[in-house]
Amino acid sequence: MPIYTGGGDRGETGLFGGGRVSKDDLRVEAYGAVDELNACLGLARTAGLPKDLDALAARLQDELFVLGADLATPLDTTARGDRVVRLREGAARSLEPEIDRLDSRLPALKTFILPGGSPAGAALHVARTVCRRAERRVVTLARREKVSEGAIVYLNRLSDLLFVMARSANAHAGIVEAPWNPR
């Protein structure tokens, strides 16, 4: 079976559970940004993450697939019954121990830092900014349609985790973070 179907040739795409929307629909923008974030994590994983960060990034990629599927399925969808995938309750809360664990190993920040450092650290900083964009897209969608309660909280917490992961990757590489010095 070919990867192409032609179903989107007129600028529309199908949602899980049925229905078609424009490819620039807010829902498609939201789950598309989550997909982009997932790809950024995949790129970060190729940049030489330490083992513990790589394992965490792999877990996050799995969770982002779930979040993308959740966002691609309107909450009132009943088609496909129990095959509808939703973000689990407490998903955001499960990120907090990881943030605390990584942050406890890092020097306290006294100023803003410039994104960058090692290839892995820089890739995680890019992932963090894409996460913030995904969060903005989901906030916009949530103003117009119902979305899973935890989606916005998850993305907000995930951006914090990606920040400490970037700092951790840089620390592991022996790179001192560059402080922002406003002139």
C-alpha positions in Angstrom: 0.0 0.0 0.0 1.5 3.4 -1.0 2.2 6.1 1.6 0.3 8.6 -0.5 -3.5 8.5 -0.7 -4.3 11.8 -2.4 -6.9 12.5 0.3 -5.2 15.7 1.3 -4.7 17.1 -2.2 -7.4 19.7 -1.7 -6.0 21.0 1.5 -8.1 18.9 3.9 -7.2 16.1 6.3 -9.2 13.5 8.2 -9.5 13.5 12.0 -9.5 10.4 14.1 -13.1 9.3 14.6 -14.1 10.8 11.2 -14.7 14.2 9.8 -12.5 16.3 7.6 -11.1 19.7 8.3 -8.8 22.2 6.5 -5.1 21.5 7.0 -4.8 24.9 8.6 -7.6 24.2 11.2 -6.6 25.0 14.8 -6.8 21.4 15.7 -4.4 20.4 12.9 -2.1 23.3 13.9 -2.1 22.0 17.5 -1.3 18.4 16.9 1.1 19.4 14.1 3.1 21.4 16.5 3.2 18.4 18.9 4.4 16.3 16.0 7.1 18.9 15.2 8.2 18.8 18.9 8.4 15.0 18.7 10.7 15.3 15.7 12.8 17.8 17.6 13.2 15.2 20.4 14.2 12.6 17.8 16.9 15.0 16.5 18.1 15.7 20.0 18.5 12.0 20.6 20.8 11.7 17.6 23.0 14.5 19.1 24.6 12.3 21.8 22.3 12.6 24.8 23.6 10.9 28.0 21.9 7.6 28.5 19.4 8.8 31.2 18.4 11.8 29.1 18.0 9.6 26.0 15.8 7.2 27.9 13.7 10.1 29.1 13.5 11.6 25.6 12.3 8.2 24.3 9.5 8.2 26.9 8.6 11.7 26.1 8.3 10.8 22.4 5.9 8.1 23.2 3.8 10.5 25.4 3.8 13.1 22.6 2.4 10.5 20.2 -0.4 10.0 22.7 -0.9 13.7 23.0 -1.0 14.2 19.3 -3.6 11.4 18.9 -5.6 13.0 21.7 -5.6 16.4 20.0 -6.5 14.9 16.7 -9.6 13.3 18.2 -12.3 15.8 19.2 -13.5 15.0 22.7 -17.1 14.2 21.6 -15.8 11.5 19.3 -17.5 8.2 19.9 -16.4 6.4 16.7 -13.7 3.8 17.2 -14.9 3.4 20.8 -12.2 2.1 23.1 -9.5 2.8 20.4 -9.5 6.5 21.1 -6.2 7.4 22.7 -6.2 10.1 25.4 -3.5 11.7 27.5 -3.5 9.9 30.9 -4.6 11.8 33.9 -1.5 13.0 35.9 0.8 12.9 32.8 2.1 16.4 33.7 2.5 15.6 37.3 4.7 12.6 36.3 7.2 15.0 34.7 7.8 16.9 38.0 10.1 14.3 39.7 12.2 14.3 36.5 12.5 18.1 36.6 13.4 18.0 40.3 15.9 15.2 39.8 17.8 16.9 37.0 17.6 20.4 38.4 19.0 19.3 41.8 22.3 18.3 40.0 22.7 21.7 38.3 24.1 25.0 39.6 21.4 27.5 40.5 20.7 30.1 37.9 21.3 33.7 38.8 20.5 35.1 35.3 19.0 34.1 32.1 21.1 31.9 29.9 21.5 31.9 26.1 20.2 28.8 24.4 23.0 26.7 22.9 26.0 24.8 24.2 26.6 21.3 23.1 24.7 19.9 20.0 22.5 17.9 22.3 21.9 20.9 24.6 21.1 23.2 21.7 18.7 20.6 20.2 16.9 20.4 23.5 16.6 24.2 23.7 15.1 24.1 20.2 12.7 21.4 21.4 11.8 23.6 24.4 10.8 26.5 22.1 8.8 24.3 19.8 7.1 22.9 22.9 6.1 26.5 23.9 4.7 27.0 20.4 2.7 23.8 20.7 1.4 25.0 24.0 0.3 28.3 22.4 -1.5 26.4 19.6 -3.3 24.2 22.1 -4.3 27.2 24.2 -5.8 28.8 21.0 -7.6 25.6 20.2 -8.9 25.2 23.8 -10.5 28.7 23.5 -12.6 27.4 20.6 -13.1 23.7 21.3 -12.8 21.4 24.2 -9.5 19.6 24.6 -8.3 17.1 27.2 -7.9 19.0 30.5 -4.2 18.0 31.0 -3.0 18.9 27.5 -2.0 22.5 28.3 -0.6 21.6 31.7 1.5 18.8 30.2 3.0 21.0 27.5 3.7 23.7 30.1 5.5 21.3 32.4 7.3 19.6 29.5 8.9 22.9 28.4 10.3 23.2 32.0 11.6 19.6 31.7 13.2 20.3 28.3 14.9 23.4 29.8 16.6 21.3 32.6 17.3 18.5 30.1 19.2 21.0 27.9 21.1 22.3 30.9 21.9 18.8 32.0 23.1 17.8 28.5 25.4 20.8 28.5 26.7 20.1 32.0 27.4 16.5 31.0 29.4 17.8 28.0 31.3 20.1 30.3 30.0 23.2 28.7 29.5 26.3 30.8 26.2 28.1 30.0 26.5 31.5 28.5 24.7 34.1 30.6 22.5 36.7 29.0 24.2 40.1 29.5 21.8 42.9 28.5 23.6 45.9 27.3 
